[in-house]
Amino acid sequence: MDALKGYEKLEQIDVTHYGRTVGSNAWSDFDKIFVLGIQLLPDAIYPLMYFTSSEKEEDLTAEKFNSLDTTLIPVKGNRKYKQKEFEKVKVSTISAMVVQTLNRIKCRGYANGEIPETHAYFINRDKEIDALIAKAMPDIQITYNWGIEYKSRKSGKQVENKKDVVETLIELFEKVRLDDVYRDELTEKGVLLEQGLNKAKVKELLEIKDDTFKKSMIKPLMLQYIKDYNIDIDSNKRHIKIV
């Protein structure tokens, strides 16, 4: 808080540690929340949570735990467990913690049939977490472009924080994969057909040039995503099939 000394609205700001908000109504009058940093627990926690909740008590041995495949696959800005059961535990745990944090501010209020408008800002690149949050909080609107500008420590120049094309495409694919309403919207626009996503329409929708699109589809991050979620980009040259 020392860095904020002299700020005229200091009395309207409160600071606490992530996780210490659980079950508290101390911030029920606040309309904005900023979560600084990432919400990850230590890597060993998620496999351990899965292990202790799914095994018989007599099988809870160090030897059996050490035999589990706890490999983490690096993904840009994130890492995913190779063993999908552990990844599901991680995603559900983080989602629950984020929802619990968001519910500490005004959005839990209800007056005259309306929920007060509130805003939350946090760092996350895992769209599965976003999907679970949206499922738990149906009226939430999740946006990714904050339009943030910052000064680069390396060059000293002002930098605009923009998503690259690969991230933009993966974001689209994730929404198609997880969001029924969004799929219906794309179907109405002729972007999503029975054969899959029309590549030409996707490029038009996202304003991506043909050459940039082709290069993006063979980037390591994209190839890993395609492999992880069994996206079919080869059987039909004009469409991308997402199951």
C-alpha positions as CSV (number, residue, x, y, z in Angstrom):
1,M,0.0,0.0,0.0
2,D,3.0,2.3,0.4
3,A,3.1,2.7,-3.4
4,L,-0.4,4.2,-3.3
5,K,0.3,6.9,-0.7
6,G,-1.1,10.2,-1.8
7,Y,-3.6,8.6,-4.1
8,E,-6.9,10.5,-3.6
9,K,-9.1,7.4,-3.6
10,L,-6.9,5.3,-1.4
11,E,-9.7,4.8,1.1
12,Q,-11.7,3.0,-1.6
13,I,-9.0,0.4,-2.1
14,D,-8.3,-2.7,-0.1
15,V,-5.5,-5.3,-0.5
16,T,-5.5,-8.9,0.7
17,H,-3.8,-12.2,-0.2
18,Y,-5.4,-14.5,-2.8
19,G,-7.3,-17.3,-1.0
20,R,-8.0,-15.2,2.2
21,T,-11.2,-13.9,0.7
22,V,-13.0,-17.3,0.8
23,G,-16.4,-17.0,2.5
24,S,-15.9,-13.4,3.5
25,N,-18.4,-10.5,2.9
26,A,-15.9,-7.8,3.8
27,W,-15.7,-6.7,0.2
28,S,-19.5,-6.9,-0.7
29,D,-19.6,-3.2,-1.5
30,F,-16.7,-3.3,-4.0
31,D,-17.4,-3.2,-7.7
32,K,-14.0,-4.0,-9.0
33,I,-11.4,-6.7,-8.2
34,F,-7.9,-7.2,-9.5
35,V,-6.2,-10.6,-9.0
36,L,-2.4,-10.0,-9.4
37,G,-0.3,-13.0,-10.5
38,I,-1.5,-16.5,-11.5
39,Q,-3.8,-18.7,-9.5
40,L,-1.8,-21.9,-9.7
41,L,-1.0,-24.1,-6.7
42,P,2.3,-26.1,-6.6
43,D,2.5,-28.7,-9.4
44,A,2.3,-31.7,-7.1
45,I,-1.0,-30.5,-5.5
46,Y,-3.3,-31.5,-8.4
47,P,-2.1,-35.1,-8.9
48,L,-2.1,-35.4,-5.1
49,M,-5.7,-34.2,-4.9
50,Y,-6.7,-36.7,-7.6
51,F,-4.8,-39.5,-5.9
52,T,-6.2,-39.0,-2.4
53,S,-9.8,-38.7,-3.6
54,S,-9.8,-41.6,-6.0
55,E,-7.7,-44.4,-4.4
56,K,-8.7,-46.7,-1.6
57,E,-7.1,-45.8,1.7
58,E,-4.9,-48.9,1.7
59,D,-3.5,-48.0,-1.7
60,L,-2.4,-44.5,-0.6
61,T,1.3,-45.2,-0.7
62,A,4.3,-43.2,-1.8
63,E,5.3,-45.8,-4.3
64,K,1.9,-45.7,-6.0
65,F,1.9,-41.9,-6.1
66,N,5.4,-41.8,-7.5
67,S,4.3,-44.2,-10.3
68,L,1.8,-41.6,-11.7
69,D,2.7,-39.7,-14.8
70,T,2.9,-36.1,-13.6
71,T,4.5,-34.8,-16.8
72,L,3.5,-31.2,-17.7
73,I,3.3,-30.2,-21.4
74,P,4.4,-26.6,-22.0
75,V,1.9,-24.4,-23.7
76,K,2.4,-20.7,-24.3
77,G,1.7,-18.9,-21.1
78,N,0.6,-22.2,-19.4
79,R,1.4,-25.8,-18.8
80,K,-1.0,-28.8,-19.0
81,Y,-0.7,-32.2,-17.4
82,K,-0.2,-35.0,-19.9
83,Q,-2.5,-37.2,-17.8
84,K,-6.0,-35.7,-18.4
85,E,-7.4,-36.6,-15.0
86,F,-4.9,-34.3,-13.3
87,E,-5.7,-31.5,-15.8
88,K,-9.4,-31.8,-14.9
89,V,-8.6,-31.5,-11.2
90,K,-6.4,-28.4,-11.9
91,V,-9.0,-26.7,-14.1
92,S,-11.9,-27.4,-11.7
93,T,-9.9,-26.3,-8.6
94,I,-8.7,-23.0,-10.2
95,S,-12.2,-22.3,-11.6
96,A,-13.8,-22.8,-8.2
97,M,-11.2,-20.6,-6.5
98,V,-11.8,-17.8,-9.1
99,V,-15.6,-18.0,-8.8
100,Q,-15.2,-17.9,-5.0
101,T,-13.0,-14.8,-5.4
102,L,-15.4,-13.0,-7.8
103,N,-18.4,-13.7,-5.6
104,R,-16.8,-11.6,-2.8
105,I,-17.7,-8.3,-4.4
106,K,-21.0,-6.7,-5.5
107,C,-22.0,-9.3,-8.1
108,R,-23.7,-11.4,-5.4
109,G,-26.0,-8.5,-4.6
110,Y,-29.6,-8.6,-6.0
111,A,-31.9,-5.6,-6.0
112,N,-35.1,-4.8,-8.1
113,G,-34.5,-7.9,-10.2
114,E,-31.0,-6.7,-11.2
115,I,-27.4,-7.8,-10.3
116,P,-25.0,-4.8,-9.9
117,E,-22.5,-4.4,-12.6
118,T,-19.1,-5.5,-11.4
119,H,-15.7,-5.9,-13.1
120,A,-12.9,-8.5,-12.4
121,Y,-9.4,-8.6,-13.9
122,F,-7.2,-11.6,-13.7
123,I,-4.4,-13.4,-15.7
124,N,-5.4,-16.7,-17.3
125,R,-4.7,-18.3,-20.6
126,D,-6.7,-21.5,-20.0
127,K,-10.0,-21.2,-21.9
128,E,-11.3,-24.4,-20.2
129,I,-11.2,-22.5,-16.9
130,D,-13.1,-19.6,-18.5
131,A,-15.7,-22.0,-19.7
132,L,-16.3,-23.4,-16.2
133,I,-16.5,-19.9,-14.8
134,A,-19.1,-19.0,-17.4
135,K,-21.1,-22.1,-16.6
136,A,-21.1,-21.3,-12.9
137,M,-21.9,-17.6,-13.5
138,P,-24.2,-17.6,-16.6
139,D,-24.5,-13.8,-16.9
140,I,-20.8,-13.2,-16.9
141,Q,-19.2,-11.6,-19.9
142,I,-15.6,-12.6,-20.5
143,T,-13.4,-10.4,-22.6
144,Y,-9.7,-10.8,-23.5
145,N,-8.6,-7.5,-25.0
146,W,-7.9,-5.0,-22.3
147,G,-6.0,-2.7,-24.7
148,I,-3.2,-2.4,-22.2
149,E,-0.1,-0.4,-23.0
150,Y,3.1,-0.8,-20.9
151,K,6.7,0.2,-21.0
152,S,9.1,-2.5,-22.0
153,R,11.9,-3.0,-19.4
154,K,14.2,-4.3,-22.1
155,S,13.7,-1.6,-24.8
156,G,12.2,1.2,-22.8
157,K,9.5,1.7,-25.4
158,Q,5.8,1.8,-25.0
159,V,4.3,-1.6,-26.1
160,E,0.7,-2.4,-26.8
161,N,-0.4,-5.7,-25.5
162,K,-1.9,-7.6,-28.5
163,K,-2.7,-11.2,-28.9
164,D,-0.9,-13.0,-31.7
165,V,-2.8,-14.7,-34.5
166,V,-2.3,-18.2,-33.0
167,E,-3.8,-17.2,-29.7
168,T,-6.8,-15.5,-31.5
169,L,-7.4,-18.7,-33.5
170,I,-7.2,-21.0,-30.5
171,E,-9.6,-18.7,-28.6
172,L,-12.1,-19.1,-31.5
173,F,-11.6,-22.9,-31.6
174,E,-12.1,-23.1,-27.8
175,K,-15.3,-21.2,-27.9
176,V,-16.6,-23.4,-30.7
177,R,-15.6,-26.5,-28.7
178,L,-17.1,-25.4,-25.4
179,D,-19.8,-22.8,-26.1
180,D,-23.2,-23.9,-27.6
181,V,-24.5,-20.4,-28.0
182,Y,-21.4,-19.2,-29.9
183,R,-21.6,-22.3,-32.2
184,D,-25.2,-21.3,-33.0
185,E,-24.0,-17.7,-33.8
186,L,-21.3,-19.0,-36.1
187,T,-23.8,-21.3,-37.8
188,E,-26.1,-18.4,-38.5
189,K,-23.2,-16.5,-40.0
190,G,-22.2,-19.4,-42.3
191,V,-18.9,-19.8,-40.5
192,L,-19.7,-23.1,-38.9
193,L,-21.1,-25.8,-41.3
194,E,-21.8,-29.5,-41.0
195,Q,-18.3,-30.1,-42.4
196,G,-16.7,-27.9,-39.8
197,L,-15.4,-24.3,-39.6
198,N,-15.1,-22.8,-43.1
199,K,-11.5,-21.6,-43.3
200,A,-12.3,-18.7,-45.7
201,K,-15.1,-17.4,-43.4
202,V,-12.8,-17.8,-40.3
203,K,-10.1,-15.6,-42.0
204,E,-12.8,-13.1,-42.9
205,L,-14.3,-13.1,-39.4
206,L,-10.9,-12.6,-37.7
207,E,-9.5,-10.4,-40.4
208,I,-6.5,-12.7,-41.0
209,K,-4.6,-12.7,-44.3
210,D,-4.3,-16.1,-46.1
211,D,-0.5,-16.3,-45.7
212,T,-0.6,-15.4,-42.0
213,F,-3.3,-18.0,-41.4
214,K,-1.3,-20.8,-43.1
215,K,1.8,-19.9,-41.1
216,S,-0.2,-19.8,-37.8
217,M,-1.7,-23.3,-38.4
218,I,1.8,-24.8,-38.3
219,K,3.2,-23.0,-35.3
220,P,4.3,-25.3,-32.4
221,L,1.6,-23.9,-30.1
222,M,-1.1,-24.6,-32.7
223,L,0.2,-28.0,-33.5
224,Q,0.2,-29.0,-29.8
225,Y,-3.4,-27.7,-29.5
226,I,-4.5,-29.6,-32.6
227,K,-2.9,-32.8,-31.1
228,D,-4.4,-32.3,-27.6
229,Y,-7.9,-31.8,-28.8
230,N,-7.9,-34.0,-31.9
231,I,-8.7,-31.1,-34.3
232,D,-9.1,-32.3,-37.9
233,I,-7.4,-29.9,-40.3
234,D,-6.3,-32.3,-43.0
235,S,-9.2,-34.4,-44.2
236,N,-11.0,-31.4,-45.7
237,K,-8.9,-28.6,-47.3
238,R,-11.7,-26.0,-46.8
239,H,-12.9,-26.8,-43.3
240,I,-11.6,-27.4,-39.8
241,K,-13.5,-30.1,-37.8
242,I,-13.8,-29.5,-34.1
243,V,-15.4,-32.3,-32.1
